[in-house]
Amino acid sequence: MWQQVLLQVGFSYLATVAFGICTNVPHRALNACGLTGVAGWLVYWGLVQLKLGHMLPNLVGAFVIAMVSLFFARHDKIPVIIFNIPSLVPLVPGGIAYRAVRAFVLGDYTQGIGFMVQVMMIAGAIAVGFMLAQLVSSPGQLVRRRD
């Protein structure tokens, strides 16, 4: 079990940092991006291991990514999007999108549409997770600005 967790941590960190390098994230923020990606992926992976499907784990994983990104953005005084975009890479439903395109190419339109619906629902869950994090963090910002 611990080997599996270490493998998940290692690859999610590498994927996040590699995408951060490709998108020109400042070098001082790469480690924080990697940790943000690991946090979101571990939450996602843990919920999938509990057999909760893919929508709820993606939503909660995106929420965790958004909250950790807000923390690092405030701590390092860097825009939050610097942490959000690379950290989402492990959650992107690329495998399902590939299966959808493959099904369309092979002429199995019913299965292709089913996969595309899954991709859209996962993308929507990720967007809702980010939106919920923004809603949770906004009241705290308003209170601090008045003081």
MDAnalysis code that builds the backbone (N, CA, C; Angstrom):
import MDAnalysis as mda
import numpy as np

u = mda.Universe.empty(441, n_residues=147, atom_resindex=np.repeat(np.arange(147), 3), trajectory=True)
u.add_TopologyAttr("name", ["N", "CA", "C"] * 147)
u.add_TopologyAttr("resid", np.arange(1, 148))
u.add_TopologyAttr("resname", ["MET", "TRP", "GLN", "GLN", "VAL", "LEU", "LEU", "GLN", "VAL", "GLY", "PHE", "SER", "TYR", "LEU", "ALA", "THR", "VAL", "ALA", "PHE", "GLY", "ILE", "CYS", "THR", "ASN", "VAL", "PRO", "HIS", "ARG", "ALA", "LEU", "ASN", "ALA", "CYS", "GLY", "LEU", "THR", "GLY", "VAL", "ALA", "GLY", "TRP", "LEU", "VAL", "TYR", "TRP", "GLY", "LEU", "VAL", "GLN", "LEU", "LYS", "LEU", "GLY", "HIS", "MET", "LEU", "PRO", "ASN", "LEU", "VAL", "GLY", "ALA", "PHE", "VAL", "ILE", "ALA", "MET", "VAL", "SER", "LEU", "PHE", "PHE", "ALA", "ARG", "HIS", "ASP", "LYS", "ILE", "PRO", "VAL", "ILE", "ILE", "PHE", "ASN", "ILE", "PRO", "SER", "LEU", "VAL", "PRO", "LEU", "VAL", "PRO", "GLY", "GLY", "ILE", "ALA", "TYR", "ARG", "ALA", "VAL", "ARG", "ALA", "PHE", "VAL", "LEU", "GLY", "ASP", "TYR", "THR", "GLN", "GLY", "ILE", "GLY", "PHE", "MET", "VAL", "GLN", "VAL", "MET", "MET", "ILE", "ALA", "GLY", "ALA", "ILE", "ALA", "VAL", "GLY", "PHE", "MET", "LEU", "ALA", "GLN", "LEU", "VAL", "SER", "SER", "PRO", "GLY", "GLN", "LEU", "VAL", "ARG", "ARG", "ARG", "ASP"])
u.atoms.positions = np.array([
    [0.829, -1.205, 0.000],
    [0.000, 0.000, 0.000],
    [0.863, 1.253, 0.000],
    [1.903, 1.284, 0.869],
    [2.741, 2.478, 0.940],
    [3.504, 2.697, -0.354],
    [3.872, 1.623, -1.027],
    [4.552, 1.763, -2.311],
    [3.632, 2.431, -3.327],
    [2.384, 2.048, -3.312],
    [1.408, 2.646, -4.231],
    [1.230, 4.133, -3.944],
    [1.158, 4.504, -2.670],
    [1.015, 5.910, -2.295],
    [2.242, 6.698, -2.736],
    [3.439, 6.154, -2.493],
    [4.666, 6.844, -2.919],
    [4.729, 6.993, -4.428],
    [4.282, 5.978, -5.145],
    [4.238, 6.048, -6.599],
    [3.276, 7.142, -7.066],
    [2.105, 7.205, -6.452],
    [1.126, 8.234, -6.796],
    [1.669, 9.633, -6.502],
    [2.308, 9.794, -5.337],
    [2.878, 11.095, -4.964],
    [3.966, 11.490, -5.950],
    [4.863, 10.563, -6.243],
    [5.979, 10.868, -7.135],
    [5.542, 11.274, -8.527],
    [4.656, 10.499, -9.117],
    [4.248, 10.804, -10.481],
    [3.357, 12.034, -10.576],
    [2.509, 12.258, -9.577],
    [1.677, 13.470, -9.628],
    [2.554, 14.712, -9.448],
    [3.568, 14.623, -8.592],
    [4.501, 15.745, -8.414],
    [5.257, 16.008, -9.714],
    [5.788, 14.945, -10.324],
    [6.541, 15.109, -11.568],
    [5.676, 15.665, -12.698],
    [4.460, 15.171, -12.823],
    [3.571, 15.659, -13.890],
    [3.261, 17.136, -13.700],
    [3.008, 17.529, -12.466],
    [2.672, 18.922, -12.190],
    [3.874, 19.832, -12.444],
    [5.026, 19.451, -11.934],
    [6.221, 20.277, -12.117],
    [6.622, 20.327, -13.592],
    [6.541, 19.206, -14.300],
    [6.891, 19.194, -15.723],
    [5.976, 20.118, -16.515],
    [4.689, 20.079, -16.230],
    [3.776, 20.988, -16.937],
    [4.036, 22.430, -16.522],
    [4.402, 22.644, -15.273],
    [4.758, 23.989, -14.827],
    [5.972, 24.525, -15.574],
    [6.955, 23.671, -15.815],
    [8.125, 24.089, -16.593],
    [7.721, 24.415, -18.016],
    [6.851, 23.593, -18.604],
    [6.393, 23.832, -19.986],
    [5.612, 25.134, -20.116],
    [4.923, 25.536, -19.067],
    [4.116, 26.755, -19.120],
    [4.815, 27.954, -18.477],
    [6.126, 27.833, -18.275],
    [6.950, 28.938, -17.774],
    [6.523, 29.462, -16.403],
    [6.219, 28.554, -15.501],
    [5.958, 28.942, -14.118],
    [7.284, 29.407, -13.521],
    [7.285, 30.486, -12.743],
    [8.538, 30.928, -12.120],
    [9.176, 29.798, -11.303],
    [10.493, 29.705, -11.373],
    [11.201, 28.606, -10.710],
    [10.938, 28.566, -9.209],
    [10.755, 29.712, -8.604],
    [10.520, 29.726, -7.157],
    [9.147, 29.164, -6.784],
    [8.263, 29.002, -7.766],
    [6.917, 28.481, -7.491],
    [6.751, 27.023, -7.909],
    [7.763, 26.422, -8.520],
    [7.605, 25.060, -9.027],
    [7.363, 24.040, -7.918],
    [8.081, 24.139, -6.827],
    [7.880, 23.185, -5.738],
    [6.469, 23.309, -5.151],
    [6.008, 24.540, -4.972],
    [4.646, 24.748, -4.457],
    [3.610, 24.208, -5.446],
    [3.859, 24.367, -6.744],
    [2.950, 23.796, -7.746],
    [2.906, 22.282, -7.612],
    [4.074, 21.670, -7.462],
    [4.131, 20.224, -7.316],
    [3.382, 19.741, -6.089],
    [3.552, 20.443, -4.976],
    [2.846, 20.063, -3.748],
    [1.340, 20.249, -3.890],
    [0.934, 21.292, -4.600],
    [-0.495, 21.517, -4.842],
    [-1.079, 20.399, -5.693],
    [-0.352, 20.011, -6.729],
    [-0.805, 18.906, -7.572],
    [-0.893, 17.601, -6.808],
    [0.083, 17.354, -5.933],
    [0.069, 16.139, -5.119],
    [-1.140, 16.140, -4.186],
    [-1.422, 17.269, -3.559],
    [-2.564, 17.347, -2.634],
    [-3.872, 17.031, -3.357],
    [-4.082, 17.655, -4.501],
    [-5.309, 17.404, -5.260],
    [-5.403, 15.977, -5.753],
    [-4.275, 15.430, -6.243],
    [-4.290, 14.065, -6.760],
    [-4.519, 13.048, -5.651],
    [-3.896, 13.234, -4.494],
    [-4.080, 12.274, -3.404],
    [-5.527, 12.248, -2.919],
    [-6.161, 13.406, -2.872],
    [-7.579, 13.441, -2.495],
    [-8.407, 12.712, -3.547],
    [-8.152, 13.013, -4.817],
    [-8.866, 12.343, -5.908],
    [-8.652, 10.830, -5.843],
    [-7.395, 10.422, -5.762],
    [-7.053, 9.002, -5.772],
    [-7.657, 8.281, -4.566],
    [-7.604, 8.910, -3.408],
    [-8.178, 8.301, -2.206],
    [-9.672, 8.094, -2.330],
    [-10.371, 9.071, -2.889],
    [-11.821, 8.938, -3.052],
    [-12.174, 7.914, -4.125],
    [-11.351, 7.808, -5.161],
    [-11.592, 6.776, -6.179],
    [-11.386, 5.395, -5.568],
    [-10.394, 5.260, -4.683],
    [-10.152, 3.972, -4.016],
    [-11.338, 3.569, -3.143],
    [-12.102, 4.551, -2.679],
    [-13.302, 4.275, -1.894],
    [-14.513, 3.975, -2.774],
    [-14.288, 3.876, -4.076],
    [-15.328, 3.544, -5.065],
    [-16.435, 4.595, -5.109],
    [-16.036, 5.875, -5.152],
    [-17.009, 6.965, -5.217],
    [-17.186, 7.500, -6.637],
    [-16.816, 6.732, -7.631],
    [-16.962, 7.160, -9.017],
    [-15.844, 8.102, -9.413],
    [-16.147, 9.012, -10.357],
    [-15.140, 9.967, -10.813],
    [-15.582, 11.423, -10.665],
    [-16.875, 11.681, -10.585],
    [-17.339, 13.067, -10.499],
    [-17.011, 13.698, -9.143],
    [-17.423, 13.047, -8.070],
    [-17.163, 13.588, -6.736],
    [-15.667, 13.690, -6.434],
    [-14.862, 12.671, -6.740],
    [-13.419, 12.823, -6.503],
    [-12.800, 13.978, -7.291],
    [-13.227, 14.195, -8.520],
    [-12.705, 15.325, -9.290],
    [-13.136, 16.651, -8.684],
    [-14.378, 16.738, -8.258],
    [-14.872, 17.966, -7.635],
    [-14.081, 18.276, -6.363],
    [-13.932, 17.287, -5.500],
    [-13.222, 17.506, -4.239],
    [-11.735, 17.753, -4.498],
    [-11.152, 17.034, -5.450],
    [-9.750, 17.256, -5.800],
    [-9.512, 18.662, -6.326],
    [-10.399, 19.149, -7.183],
    [-10.276, 20.521, -7.694],
    [-10.458, 21.539, -6.577],
    [-11.371, 21.260, -5.655],
    [-11.571, 22.152, -4.509],
    [-10.293, 22.239, -3.680],
    [-9.677, 21.099, -3.416],
    [-8.432, 21.084, -2.637],
    [-7.338, 21.830, -3.385],
    [-7.220, 21.611, -4.684],
    [-6.214, 22.324, -5.482],
    [-6.438, 23.819, -5.388],
    [-7.675, 24.252, -5.511],
    [-7.969, 25.685, -5.464],
    [-7.640, 26.281, -4.095],
    [-7.959, 25.568, -3.035],
    [-7.677, 26.090, -1.691],
    [-6.175, 26.139, -1.405],
    [-5.461, 25.087, -1.780],
    [-4.008, 25.075, -1.571],
    [-3.343, 26.134, -2.462],
    [-3.865, 26.301, -3.674],
    [-3.340, 27.337, -4.570],
    [-3.526, 28.724, -3.977],
    [-4.680, 28.968, -3.375],
    [-4.915, 30.267, -2.722],
    [-3.930, 30.492, -1.578],
    [-3.661, 29.438, -0.816],
    [-2.695, 29.563, 0.274],
    [-1.308, 29.925, -0.257],
    [-0.834, 29.171, -1.265],
    [0.495, 29.446, -1.803],
    [0.554, 30.793, -2.507],
    [-0.532, 31.194, -3.162],
    [-0.548, 32.494, -3.839],
    [-0.410, 33.630, -2.832],
    [-1.093, 33.522, -1.720],
    [-0.983, 34.566, -0.689],
    [0.368, 34.517, 0.005],
    [0.860, 33.313, 0.246],
    [2.141, 33.160, 0.938],
    [3.305, 33.668, 0.090],
    [3.310, 33.319, -1.204],
    [4.419, 33.678, -2.088],
    [4.188, 34.971, -2.862],
    [2.988, 35.572, -2.709],
    [2.619, 36.797, -3.427],
    [2.774, 36.630, -4.948],
    [2.156, 35.560, -5.431],
    [2.152, 35.210, -6.852],
    [0.691, 34.990, -7.247],
    [0.291, 35.322, -8.476],
    [-1.103, 35.075, -8.893],
    [-1.499, 33.601, -8.737],
    [-2.715, 33.383, -8.331],
    [-3.200, 32.035, -8.022],
    [-3.209, 31.131, -9.249],
    [-3.378, 31.681, -10.424],
    [-3.440, 30.868, -11.641],
    [-2.115, 30.171, -11.914],
    [-1.019, 30.728, -11.389],
    [0.293, 30.102, -11.535],
    [0.285, 28.714, -10.891],
    [-0.479, 28.536, -9.835],
    [-0.556, 27.248, -9.149],
    [-1.712, 26.396, -9.658],
    [-2.812, 27.021, -10.051],
    [-4.006, 26.281, -10.480],
    [-3.773, 25.444, -11.731],
    [-3.245, 26.068, -12.767],
    [-3.182, 25.408, -14.074],
    [-2.281, 24.175, -14.060],
    [-1.027, 24.278, -13.608],
    [-0.213, 23.042, -13.602],
    [-0.751, 21.970, -12.663],
    [-1.376, 22.371, -11.577],
    [-1.866, 21.399, -10.598],
    [-3.065, 20.610, -11.096],
    [-3.746, 21.110, -12.088],
    [-4.899, 20.405, -12.651],
    [-4.509, 19.256, -13.566],
    [-3.269, 19.239, -14.022],
    [-2.856, 18.242, -15.008],
    [-3.170, 16.813, -14.572],
    [-2.885, 16.416, -13.319],
    [-3.221, 15.031, -12.950],
    [-4.723, 14.718, -12.993],
    [-5.568, 15.732, -12.863],
    [-7.016, 15.481, -12.843],
    [-7.660, 15.466, -14.229],
    [-6.959, 15.914, -15.243],
    [-7.538, 16.020, -16.583],
    [-7.934, 14.630, -17.083],
    [-9.165, 14.474, -17.576],
    [-9.637, 13.152, -18.008],
    [-9.149, 12.784, -19.406],
    [-7.849, 12.729, -19.587],
    [-7.273, 12.462, -20.903],
    [-7.532, 11.063, -21.405],
    [-7.504, 10.085, -20.514],
    [-7.739, 8.705, -20.934],
    [-9.150, 8.500, -21.468],
    [-10.107, 9.089, -20.802],
    [-11.498, 8.959, -21.252],
    [-11.699, 9.719, -22.562],
    [-11.067, 10.877, -22.696],
    [-11.171, 11.633, -23.953],
    [-10.550, 10.842, -25.104],
    [-9.428, 10.174, -24.827],
    [-8.805, 9.333, -25.853],
    [-9.747, 8.214, -26.279],
    [-10.383, 7.559, -25.291],
    [-11.318, 6.482, -25.619],
    [-12.500, 6.996, -26.434],
    [-12.935, 8.228, -26.154],
    [-14.042, 8.803, -26.922],
    [-13.629, 9.009, -28.381],
    [-12.480, 9.608, -28.591],
    [-12.009, 9.838, -29.963],
    [-11.790, 8.519, -30.678],
    [-11.226, 7.553, -29.977],
    [-10.984, 6.237, -30.581],
    [-12.298, 5.572, -30.985],
    [-13.309, 5.676, -30.125],
    [-14.609, 5.094, -30.451],
    [-15.213, 5.768, -31.676],
    [-15.080, 7.088, -31.770],
    [-15.600, 7.795, -32.955],
    [-14.867, 7.358, -34.215],
    [-13.557, 7.222, -34.127],
    [-12.771, 6.813, -35.292],
    [-13.142, 5.408, -35.742],
    [-13.414, 4.526, -34.777],
    [-13.788, 3.155, -35.115],
    [-15.254, 3.018, -35.513],
    [-16.011, 4.120, -35.457],
    [-17.401, 4.094, -35.886],
    [-18.395, 3.724, -34.814],
    [-17.959, 3.570, -33.589],
    [-18.864, 3.245, -32.482],
    [-19.330, 4.554, -31.840],
    [-20.292, 5.200, -32.488],
    [-20.727, 6.535, -32.075],
    [-21.444, 6.536, -30.723],
    [-22.170, 5.474, -30.427],
    [-22.878, 5.406, -29.150],
    [-21.889, 5.399, -27.983],
    [-20.870, 4.572, -28.077],
    [-19.864, 4.522, -27.024],
    [-19.062, 5.830, -26.991],
    [-18.770, 6.395, -28.149],
    [-18.046, 7.664, -28.210],
    [-18.805, 8.791, -27.539],
    [-20.103, 8.847, -27.748],
    [-20.922, 9.881, -27.104],
    [-20.962, 9.661, -25.600],
    [-21.040, 8.399, -25.178],
    [-21.018, 8.094, -23.747],
    [-19.729, 8.574, -23.088],
    [-18.600, 8.319, -23.741],
    [-17.323, 8.790, -23.197],
    [-17.245, 10.321, -23.190],
    [-17.762, 10.952, -24.235],
    [-17.724, 12.421, -24.287],
    [-18.576, 13.034, -23.185],
    [-19.704, 12.416, -22.890],
    [-20.542, 12.896, -21.784],
    [-19.777, 12.781, -20.464],
    [-19.044, 11.679, -20.267],
    [-18.230, 11.534, -19.061],
    [-17.167, 12.622, -18.975],
    [-16.509, 12.910, -20.101],
    [-15.478, 13.952, -20.123],
    [-16.082, 15.302, -19.752],
    [-17.236, 15.612, -20.311],
    [-17.869, 16.894, -20.003],
    [-18.312, 16.972, -18.546],
    [-18.803, 15.867, -18.007],
    [-19.226, 15.874, -16.607],
    [-18.025, 16.021, -15.671],
    [-16.913, 15.383, -15.988],
    [-15.708, 15.523, -15.169],
    [-15.177, 16.952, -15.262],
    [-15.164, 17.520, -16.461],
    [-14.724, 18.910, -16.617],
    [-15.642, 19.853, -15.833],
    [-16.922, 19.581, -15.855],
    [-17.861, 20.392, -15.076],
    [-17.629, 20.244, -13.582],
    [-17.326, 19.031, -13.132],
    [-17.046, 18.816, -11.711],
    [-15.799, 19.577, -11.284],
    [-14.781, 19.602, -12.138],
    [-13.563, 20.354, -11.836],
    [-13.877, 21.842, -11.740],
    [-14.677, 22.341, -12.677],
    [-15.044, 23.762, -12.657],
    [-15.857, 24.103, -11.404],
    [-16.772, 23.230, -11.012],
    [-17.579, 23.473, -9.809],
    [-16.687, 23.455, -8.567],
    [-15.705, 22.560, -8.535],
    [-14.773, 22.522, -7.414],
    [-14.022, 23.842, -7.258],
    [-13.575, 24.408, -8.374],
    [-12.902, 25.708, -8.321],
    [-13.855, 26.818, -7.903],
    [-15.078, 26.752, -8.409],
    [-16.061, 27.772, -8.059],
    [-16.385, 27.724, -6.567],
    [-16.553, 26.533, -6.013],
    [-16.844, 26.399, -4.580],
    [-15.695, 26.934, -3.731],
    [-14.473, 26.682, -4.155],
    [-13.321, 27.203, -3.410],
    [-13.305, 28.722, -3.448],
    [-13.662, 29.295, -4.576],
    [-13.717, 30.753, -4.678],
    [-14.811, 31.316, -3.770],
    [-15.957, 30.625, -3.719],
    [-17.038, 31.080, -2.846],
    [-16.653, 30.981, -1.374],
    [-15.948, 29.919, -1.010],
    [-15.530, 29.739, 0.376],
    [-14.489, 30.775, 0.771],
    [-13.588, 31.098, -0.135],
    [-12.497, 32.021, 0.199],
    [-12.905, 33.487, 0.111],
    [-13.918, 33.816, -0.625],
    [-14.308, 35.221, -0.809],
    [-14.799, 35.905, 0.459],
    [-15.643, 35.293, 1.272],
    [-16.089, 35.997, 2.483],
    [-14.928, 36.375, 3.407],
    [-13.924, 35.537, 3.502],
    [-12.766, 35.859, 4.326],
    [-12.013, 37.072, 3.801],
    [-11.948, 37.227, 2.497],
    [-11.269, 38.378, 1.917],
    [-12.044, 39.651, 2.192],
    [-13.373, 39.571, 2.138],
    [-14.176, 40.761, 2.378],
    [-14.045, 41.241, 3.828],
    [-13.990, 40.308, 4.753],
    [-13.860, 40.662, 6.160],
    [-12.511, 41.313, 6.424],
    [-11.458, 40.774, 5.848],
    [-10.136, 41.324, 6.053],
    [-9.992, 42.710, 5.438],
    [-10.654, 42.976, 4.336],
    [-10.531, 44.283, 3.684],
    [-11.191, 45.400, 4.495],
    [-12.227, 45.060, 5.257],
    [-12.914, 46.090, 6.065],
    [-12.077, 46.515, 7.256],
    [-11.284, 45.606, 7.778],
    [-10.506, 45.922, 8.994],
    [-9.360, 46.855, 8.725],
])
